């Protein structure tokens, strides 16, 4: 059988030896199976007229040392590189050194990081022979078939230079309409050799159930690269792949579909995976990206995943709530009401959600972004807003020079650093780069800094739960808008409050550092030697520097100032709220539990708001027992890792929360 032939471990020089490179980051001992190049291998093997003449080397799937990668590819006649923003620099360096050491090897670059306008790209990387645009499976087969002749004139979707230096660009051909002509790399055993060669590796699977996106958001390269039409893989194939995940004990599956839930059958797919997990124990988690507008199906899908334990929370990808901004990024046809209704329904069902907002989109202002934050919170989002910085992808419409000029978009090249990631010398210190938006016409440089700092202050106070209980009571009982409360800390006069002033200045300094090319996260050698979000690192410092009491004393004063004399009679209630929040904050080195007696049933009222339920506030003494010892932390490393890091996504920094679960570095 041809499939067996292509997996011989010793390359044969009489055959065409093909190398495959798809480098992904590895997290917490887990690595992604190289799905994109697995598809290439499966397609070429099935459709080549003489597959026995091909030998596929073991793929390079993680960030190994460059010299090690070059040695692994030494026998290759032709190497396909699948590239994106997280691997383009190391892939290019591997290719450069490989060509220097083996001048006759063919080098082909594909993937979303290859720009559609590829002339400058190829001239800047003279060691590349071909650049592939769009879907790669069919083009890869054509390249393999034409490799001996090197005649690319009949191929579509490629760019190249002829020996005289002339640049040629062949427009993309039609997409593969019957994508079932692309065999499954899971079911055709394409991954068996690499899994056998790495028996101790834990794998993460990337999975497609369909391909395409009918939307055309300007910050994303999905719509432009797939030309809108959605094509489906056969349902039987998908069920067999889900069975394969269980057989191979794959814990985490990331679905690459741009809009899972867009098709009626997606409910059935989610249910099948849930049934497989219940019967066989795997996969443990299935992460999907919700479709837009199809509220009911998105709800059904996520409810199935939540009830089965396959998801740890639902992402509500709003990106912005500002109408002008949504028009600029071509999302005006996506209903915000759908997102808000999903959030409300999941809150009622006690399914956790996370809302995505992107900082730096064209048309967004400092004021409109603040309004968006308040709107999302008022709609019931008390778990987490993920404040993502906008970055430019090469084939997204936002990357077009005319689009950049039109909206006055200013970018800075910065290192890509994963949240909770660490620097390592495994890749010879080759750091990937991104084009980060740090100003627009509507959000000048200083406004970007103010907005970024405001996001961290909001995250610390509300979503890290450090001051969430008093904030919610001030809104629900006194009717103070969330925007007004957050403004008091984010832009109010803090000169009389040194701890709060220090926090805000830290956030402003870090925002300016990012704007000048610094990393998005804060490196701390002292605390786990990893990169922390600014709000998390400041929380660690508050605890480590014994400033927790000062923080709460000052925060209560700012809250009183915001409420004004009109609500002086409610002061005991807010004192209760601050005291309870302070008592619930998880701390290291605790030797005893804590009993807190309050005048009001603040905890029940607060939890009712989080669940979308109405619980009356009762003026009657109540004592809360806070268990601080059954999960005690006796080392700073354990506290930082298990509480601050693993608690990130849920803001699980209060004793009242259930035990936080380990999180994979870099995965939001």
WOTA-V517760 format. One record per residue. N is the residue number from 1. RES is the residue in one small letter. PHI is phi as a letter, one per 40 degrees, with the letter a starting at -180 (none if undefined). PSI is psi in radians with two decimals (none if undefined). NEAR is the number of other ideal C-beta (glycine too) atoms within 8 Angstrom. Layout:
N;RES;PHI;PSI;NEAR
N;RES;PHI;PSI;NEAR
//
This chain:
1;x;none;2.46;4
2;x;c;-0.66;8
3;x;d;-0.63;10
4;x;c;-0.60;6
5;x;c;-0.65;11
6;x;c;-0.13;12
7;x;b;0.20;10
8;x;c;2.37;8
9;x;c;-0.50;5
10;x;c;1.98;4
11;x;c;2.51;10
12;x;b;2.20;8
13;x;c;-0.34;6
14;x;c;-0.29;3
15;x;c;2.99;10
16;x;c;1.97;10
17;x;c;2.10;13
18;x;b;2.16;16
19;x;c;2.61;13
20;x;b;2.28;16
21;x;b;2.04;15
22;x;a;1.65;14
23;x;c;2.14;11
24;x;b;2.77;11
25;x;c;2.54;9
26;x;b;2.46;9
27;x;b;2.18;11
28;x;f;0.77;6
29;x;g;0.17;5
30;x;b;2.46;11
31;x;b;2.64;11
32;x;c;2.37;12
33;x;c;2.41;14
34;x;c;1.37;15
35;x;c;-0.79;14
36;x;c;-0.84;11
37;x;c;-0.42;13
38;x;c;-0.67;15
39;x;c;-0.74;12
40;x;d;-0.82;14
41;x;c;-0.79;15
42;x;c;-0.73;14
43;x;c;-0.83;15
44;x;c;-0.74;15
45;x;c;-0.75;16
46;x;c;-0.60;9
47;x;b;-0.14;7
48;x;c;2.41;12
49;x;c;-0.37;3
50;x;b;1.18;6
51;x;c;-0.38;13
52;x;c;-0.23;7
53;x;c;0.05;7
54;x;b;2.48;15
55;x;b;2.04;12
56;x;c;2.16;10
57;x;c;2.86;13
58;x;c;2.33;8
59;x;c;2.63;14
60;x;c;2.07;15
61;x;b;-0.13;11
62;x;a;3.02;9
63;x;c;1.44;10
64;x;c;3.03;10
65;x;c;2.53;8
66;x;d;-0.79;13
67;x;c;-0.63;8
68;x;c;-0.72;8
69;x;c;-0.72;13
70;x;c;-0.74;12
71;x;c;-0.68;7
72;x;c;-0.47;11
73;x;c;0.15;15
74;x;d;-0.58;8
75;x;c;-0.04;7
76;x;c;2.45;14
77;x;c;-0.51;9
78;x;a;2.34;14
79;x;b;2.25;15
80;x;b;2.20;14
81;x;b;2.20;14
82;x;b;2.09;14
83;x;b;2.58;12
84;x;a;-3.08;9
85;x;c;-0.48;11
86;x;c;-0.02;9
87;x;a;0.09;14
88;x;c;-0.67;11
89;x;c;-0.79;10
90;x;c;-0.62;13
91;x;c;-0.74;13
92;x;c;-0.68;9
93;x;c;-0.66;11
94;x;c;-0.80;15
95;x;c;-0.72;15
96;x;c;-0.83;10
97;x;c;-0.59;11
98;x;c;-0.78;16
99;x;c;-0.66;11
100;x;c;-0.62;7
101;x;c;-0.52;7
102;x;b;1.46;8
103;x;d;-0.39;5
104;x;c;-0.06;5
105;x;c;2.44;12
106;x;c;2.42;10
107;x;b;2.13;13
108;x;b;2.22;15
109;x;b;2.31;14
110;x;b;-3.04;14
111;x;h;3.00;12
112;x;c;-0.35;11
113;x;c;-0.22;10
114;x;c;2.05;14
115;x;c;2.56;9
116;x;c;-0.62;7
117;x;c;1.61;6
118;x;b;0.03;12
119;x;c;-0.89;9
120;x;c;-0.64;8
121;x;d;-0.84;12
122;x;c;-0.63;14
123;x;c;-0.54;9
124;x;c;-0.31;6
125;x;b;1.27;11
126;x;c;-0.24;6
127;x;c;-0.15;9
128;x;c;2.34;11
129;x;c;-0.76;6
130;x;b;2.51;13
131;x;b;2.28;14
132;x;b;2.38;15
133;x;b;2.30;11
134;x;g;-2.77;10
135;x;d;2.41;9
136;x;b;-0.28;14
137;x;c;-0.93;12
138;x;c;-0.68;10
139;x;c;-0.67;15
140;x;d;-0.73;15
141;x;c;-0.77;12
142;x;c;-0.66;10
143;x;c;-0.78;15
144;x;c;-0.75;13
145;x;c;-0.60;7
146;x;c;0.13;12
147;x;c;-0.71;11
148;x;c;-0.69;4
149;x;c;-0.44;5
150;x;f;0.48;6
151;x;c;1.83;6
152;x;c;0.11;12
153;x;c;-0.46;4
154;x;c;0.01;6
155;x;c;2.67;11
156;x;b;2.79;8
157;x;g;0.56;12
158;x;b;2.79;14
159;x;b;2.57;13
160;x;a;2.95;11
161;x;b;2.43;9
162;x;c;2.89;7
163;x;d;-0.46;4
164;x;c;0.04;4
165;x;g;-0.03;6
166;x;c;2.34;6
167;x;c;2.38;10
168;x;b;2.39;9
169;x;b;2.18;8
170;x;b;2.04;9
171;x;d;2.74;6
172;x;c;2.46;6
173;x;c;-2.97;7
174;x;c;2.61;4
175;x;c;2.86;10
176;x;c;1.82;11
177;x;c;-0.72;6
178;x;c;1.50;6
179;x;c;-0.13;10
180;x;c;-0.13;7
181;x;c;-0.25;7
182;x;c;1.91;9
183;x;c;2.75;9
184;x;c;2.18;9
185;x;c;-0.38;13
186;x;c;-0.85;11
187;x;c;-0.35;10
188;x;c;0.14;11
189;x;g;0.38;7
190;x;c;-0.50;10
191;x;c;-0.11;11
192;x;d;-0.80;8
193;x;c;-0.75;9
194;x;c;-0.58;12
195;x;c;-0.66;12
196;x;c;-0.63;7
197;x;c;-0.27;7
198;x;b;1.19;7
199;x;c;-0.39;6
200;x;c;0.04;3
201;x;c;2.34;7
202;x;c;2.34;7
203;x;b;2.53;11
204;x;b;2.35;14
205;x;b;2.36;14
206;x;c;2.48;11
207;x;a;2.33;11
208;x;b;2.29;10
209;x;b;-0.40;11
210;x;a;3.05;11
211;x;a;2.20;10
212;x;h;2.89;12
213;x;a;2.16;12
214;x;c;-0.07;9
215;x;b;2.89;13
216;x;b;0.83;9
217;x;d;2.30;11
218;x;c;-0.37;11
219;x;c;-0.09;12
220;x;b;2.59;9
221;x;c;0.11;10
222;x;c;-1.02;10
223;x;d;-0.77;13
224;x;c;-0.56;10
225;x;c;-0.43;9
226;x;b;-0.07;12
227;x;f;0.54;8
228;x;g;-0.83;9
229;x;c;2.38;8
230;x;b;2.14;12
231;x;b;2.59;11
232;x;b;2.44;9
233;x;c;2.60;11
234;x;d;2.48;7
235;x;c;-0.68;9
236;x;c;-0.70;6
237;x;d;-0.80;11
238;x;c;-0.66;12
239;x;c;-0.72;9
240;x;c;-0.64;10
241;x;c;-0.71;12
242;x;c;-0.69;12
243;x;c;-0.67;9
244;x;c;-0.73;10
245;x;d;-0.74;15
246;x;c;-0.76;15
247;x;d;-0.71;7
248;x;c;0.06;9
249;x;f;0.83;7
250;x;c;2.08;12
251;x;c;-0.86;10
252;x;b;2.20;12
253;x;b;2.19;14
254;x;b;2.01;10
255;x;c;2.16;12
256;x;c;-0.06;8
257;x;d;2.41;12
258;x;c;-0.44;9
259;x;a;1.20;13
260;x;c;2.27;12
261;x;h;-0.08;15
262;x;c;-0.43;12
263;x;b;2.49;8
264;x;d;-0.61;6
265;x;c;-0.27;8
266;x;c;-0.52;14
267;x;c;-0.74;12
268;x;c;-0.66;9
269;x;c;-0.81;11
270;x;c;-0.74;15
271;x;c;-0.66;9
272;x;c;-0.79;11
273;x;c;-0.68;14
274;x;c;-0.71;13
275;x;c;-0.71;8
276;x;c;-0.76;14
277;x;c;-0.78;15
278;x;c;-0.67;7
279;x;c;-0.57;7
280;x;b;-0.12;8
281;x;g;-0.20;7
282;x;b;2.71;12
283;x;c;2.80;16
284;x;c;-0.54;9
285;x;a;2.50;11
286;x;b;2.00;11
287;x;c;2.19;9
288;x;b;2.72;12
289;x;b;2.05;10
290;x;c;2.58;15
291;x;c;2.85;11
292;x;c;2.52;9
293;x;g;-0.58;8
294;x;c;1.26;10
295;x;d;-0.83;10
296;x;c;-0.77;6
297;x;c;-0.72;13
298;x;d;-0.70;13
299;x;c;-0.84;11
300;x;c;-0.78;11
301;x;c;-0.88;15
302;x;c;-0.55;15
303;x;c;-0.72;10
304;x;c;-0.82;13
305;x;c;-0.69;13
306;x;c;-0.82;13
307;x;c;-0.52;7
308;x;c;-0.08;10
309;x;g;0.21;8
310;x;c;-0.38;14
311;x;b;2.70;12
312;x;b;0.17;6
313;x;i;2.73;12
314;x;b;2.26;13
315;x;c;2.20;11
316;x;b;1.73;13
317;x;c;1.28;9
318;x;c;-0.72;12
319;x;g;-0.76;12
320;x;a;2.71;15
321;x;b;0.08;9
322;x;c;2.20;13
323;x;c;-0.73;6
324;x;c;-0.72;8
325;x;c;-0.78;13
326;x;c;-0.63;14
327;x;c;-0.73;10
328;x;c;-0.56;11
329;x;b;0.21;15
330;x;f;0.76;11
331;x;b;0.29;11
332;x;c;-0.30;7
333;x;c;0.11;6
334;x;b;2.14;10
335;x;c;2.08;8
336;x;c;-0.54;9
337;x;c;-0.60;6
338;x;c;-0.80;13
339;x;c;-0.77;12
340;x;c;-0.65;9
341;x;c;-0.70;9
342;x;d;-0.78;16
343;x;c;-0.77;14
344;x;c;-0.72;11
345;x;c;-0.72;9
346;x;c;-0.60;14
347;x;c;-0.78;13
348;x;c;-0.60;8
349;x;c;-0.01;8
350;x;g;0.64;6
351;x;b;2.17;11
352;x;c;2.47;10
353;x;b;2.77;14
354;x;b;2.31;14
355;x;b;2.28;15
356;x;c;2.24;12
357;x;b;2.46;15
358;x;b;2.20;11
359;x;c;2.21;15
360;x;h;0.25;14
361;x;c;2.57;15
362;x;c;2.31;14
363;x;g;-0.41;14
364;x;c;2.40;14
365;x;b;2.97;10
366;x;d;-0.80;10
367;x;c;-0.74;6
368;x;c;-0.58;13
369;x;c;-0.75;16
370;x;d;-0.75;14
371;x;c;-0.69;11
372;x;c;-0.74;13
373;x;d;-0.86;16
374;x;c;-0.69;12
375;x;c;-0.78;9
376;x;c;-0.74;13
377;x;c;-0.77;12
378;x;c;-0.47;9
379;x;c;-0.04;9
380;x;h;0.16;9
381;x;c;1.73;12
382;x;b;0.05;10
383;x;c;-0.94;10
384;x;a;2.27;11
385;x;b;2.23;15
386;x;c;1.90;10
387;x;c;1.68;11
388;x;c;2.35;9
389;x;c;2.37;12
390;x;c;2.31;12
391;x;b;2.74;10
392;x;c;2.16;15
393;x;c;2.49;12
394;x;c;-0.57;11
395;x;b;0.16;10
396;x;c;2.65;12
397;x;d;-0.56;9
398;x;c;-0.39;14
399;x;c;-0.11;11
400;x;c;2.30;7
401;x;d;-0.65;5
402;x;c;-0.68;6
403;x;c;-0.75;12
404;x;c;-0.76;12
405;x;c;-0.75;7
406;x;d;-0.67;7
407;x;b;0.13;12
408;x;f;0.65;10
409;x;c;2.20;14
410;x;b;2.28;9
411;x;b;2.81;11
412;x;b;2.45;11
413;x;c;2.19;8
414;x;b;2.79;12
415;x;c;2.48;8
416;x;c;2.00;10
417;x;b;2.25;11
418;x;c;2.50;10
419;x;d;2.26;11
420;x;g;0.34;11
421;x;c;2.97;12
422;x;b;2.68;8
423;x;c;2.47;6
424;x;a;2.67;6
425;x;c;0.19;6
426;x;c;-0.46;6
427;x;b;0.45;11
428;x;f;0.56;8
429;x;f;0.51;6
430;x;c;1.86;9
431;x;c;2.39;8
432;x;c;2.72;12
433;x;b;2.71;9
434;x;b;2.72;11
435;x;c;1.75;10
436;x;c;2.30;15
437;x;c;2.17;15
438;x;b;0.13;11
439;x;a;2.68;13
440;x;a;3.06;16
441;x;d;-0.69;8
442;x;c;-0.30;9
443;x;b;1.46;13
444;x;d;2.98;8
445;x;d;-0.85;9
446;x;c;-0.58;6
447;x;c;-0.62;11
448;x;c;-0.76;16
449;x;c;-0.83;12
450;x;d;-0.73;12
451;x;c;-0.77;13
452;x;c;-0.75;15
453;x;c;-0.69;14
454;x;c;-0.67;15
455;x;c;-0.80;12
456;x;c;-0.69;16
457;x;c;-0.74;15
458;x;c;-0.76;14
459;x;c;-0.80;13
460;x;c;-0.90;14
461;x;c;-0.82;13
462;x;b;-0.85;13
463;x;c;-0.38;12
464;x;c;-0.02;12
465;x;g;0.23;14
466;x;c;-0.55;11
467;x;b;0.43;13
468;x;c;-0.65;14
469;x;c;-0.87;14
470;x;c;-0.63;14
471;x;c;-0.80;13
472;x;c;-0.73;11
473;x;c;-0.70;15
474;x;c;-0.66;14
475;x;c;-0.83;13
476;x;c;-0.66;9
477;x;c;-0.80;9
478;x;c;-0.19;10
479;x;g;0.33;6
480;x;c;2.23;10
481;x;d;2.53;9
482;x;d;-0.66;12
483;x;d;-0.71;10
484;x;c;-0.68;9
485;x;c;-0.83;14
486;x;c;-0.62;17
487;x;c;-0.63;10
488;x;d;-0.59;11
489;x;c;-0.59;13
490;x;c;-0.51;12
491;x;a;0.03;5
492;x;c;3.00;10
493;x;c;2.00;4
494;x;b;0.31;10
495;x;c;-0.47;5
496;x;c;0.07;5
497;x;b;1.50;10
498;x;c;-0.62;7
499;x;c;-0.81;11
500;x;c;-0.65;13
501;x;c;-0.74;10
502;x;c;-0.76;8
503;x;c;-0.86;13
504;x;c;-0.69;13
505;x;c;-0.63;8
506;x;c;-0.76;10
507;x;c;-0.75;15
508;x;c;-0.73;11
509;x;c;-0.72;8
510;x;c;-0.67;14
511;x;c;-0.73;14
512;x;c;-0.60;9
513;x;c;-0.77;8
514;x;c;-0.77;16
515;x;c;-0.42;12
516;x;c;0.23;7
517;x;h;0.05;7
518;x;c;2.96;7
519;x;c;2.69;10
520;x;c;-0.40;7
521;x;b;2.93;11
522;x;b;2.06;10
523;x;c;2.36;11
524;x;b;1.90;12
525;x;c;-0.64;5
526;x;c;-0.68;3
527;x;b;1.57;11
528;x;g;-0.02;9
529;x;f;0.78;7
530;x;b;3.11;12
531;x;c;2.11;13
532;x;b;2.54;14
533;x;d;2.56;11
534;x;d;-0.66;12
535;x;c;-0.63;12
536;x;c;-0.73;12
537;x;c;-0.67;12
538;x;c;-0.58;13
539;x;c;-0.74;13
540;x;d;-0.77;13
541;x;c;-0.68;9
542;x;d;-0.74;12
543;x;c;-0.82;11
544;x;c;-0.58;7
545;x;c;0.21;6
546;x;f;0.75;6
547;x;b;0.22;10
548;x;c;-0.81;11
549;x;c;-0.77;8
550;x;c;-0.70;9
551;x;d;-0.87;13
552;x;c;-0.63;12
553;x;c;-0.77;8
554;x;c;-0.72;12
555;x;c;-0.66;14
556;x;c;-0.69;12
557;x;c;-0.71;10
558;x;c;-0.70;14
559;x;c;-0.77;14
560;x;d;-0.75;9
561;x;c;-0.67;9
562;x;c;-0.71;12
563;x;c;-0.66;12
564;x;g;3.08;6
565;x;c;-0.39;4
566;x;d;-0.51;5
567;x;b;0.44;9
568;x;d;-0.58;6
569;x;c;-0.35;4
570;x;c;0.07;10
571;x;d;-0.72;9
572;x;d;-0.61;8
573;x;c;-0.75;13
574;x;c;-0.55;15
575;x;c;-0.73;9
576;x;d;-0.78;12
577;x;c;-0.76;13
578;x;c;-0.74;15
579;x;c;-0.73;10
580;x;c;-0.79;14
581;x;d;-0.75;16
582;x;c;-0.73;10
583;x;c;-0.49;10
584;x;c;-0.26;12
585;x;c;2.16;11
586;x;c;2.40;11
587;x;b;2.68;9
588;x;c;2.87;11
589;x;g;0.65;7
590;x;c;2.27;9
591;x;b;-0.12;5
592;x;a;2.74;6
593;x;c;3.08;8
594;x;b;2.29;8
595;x;b;2.19;8
596;x;b;2.07;10
597;x;b;2.15;7
598;x;b;2.84;13
599;x;c;-0.48;8
600;x;b;2.76;13
601;x;c;1.07;11
602;x;c;-0.72;14
603;x;c;-0.82;9
604;x;c;-0.69;8
605;x;c;-0.81;14
606;x;c;-0.82;13
607;x;c;-0.58;9
608;x;c;-0.73;10
609;x;c;-0.76;12
610;x;c;-0.53;8
611;x;c;0.04;9
612;x;g;0.45;8
613;x;b;2.67;6
614;x;c;2.02;4
615;x;b;2.13;10
616;x;c;2.52;5
617;x;c;2.26;10
618;x;b;2.25;6
619;x;c;1.45;5
620;x;a;2.23;7
621;x;d;2.41;6
622;x;a;2.45;8
623;x;b;2.28;8
624;x;b;2.30;11
625;x;c;2.11;7
626;x;b;2.02;12
627;x;c;1.87;8
628;x;b;0.08;11
629;x;b;-0.40;9
630;x;c;-0.40;4
631;x;b;1.18;6
632;x;c;2.70;10
633;x;b;2.05;12
634;x;b;0.02;6
635;x;b;2.49;7
636;x;c;-0.65;8
637;x;c;-0.75;7
638;x;c;-0.74;10
639;x;c;-0.83;13
640;x;c;-0.69;12
641;x;c;-0.91;10
642;x;c;-0.47;10
643;x;c;-1.03;13
644;x;c;-0.83;13
645;x;c;-1.05;13
646;x;c;-0.39;12
647;x;c;-0.01;14
648;x;d;-0.95;12
649;x;c;-0.53;10
650;x;b;0.01;11
651;x;f;0.72;12
652;x;c;1.03;11
653;x;b;0.17;13
654;x;b;2.51;10
655;x;c;-0.43;9
656;x;c;-0.30;6
657;x;c;2.68;11
658;x;c;2.89;4
659;x;d;2.23;5
660;x;c;2.62;10
661;x;b;2.61;6
662;x;d;2.46;5
663;x;b;2.58;10
664;x;c;2.25;9
665;x;d;2.36;12
666;x;g;-0.17;10
667;x;c;2.01;6
668;x;b;none;7
//
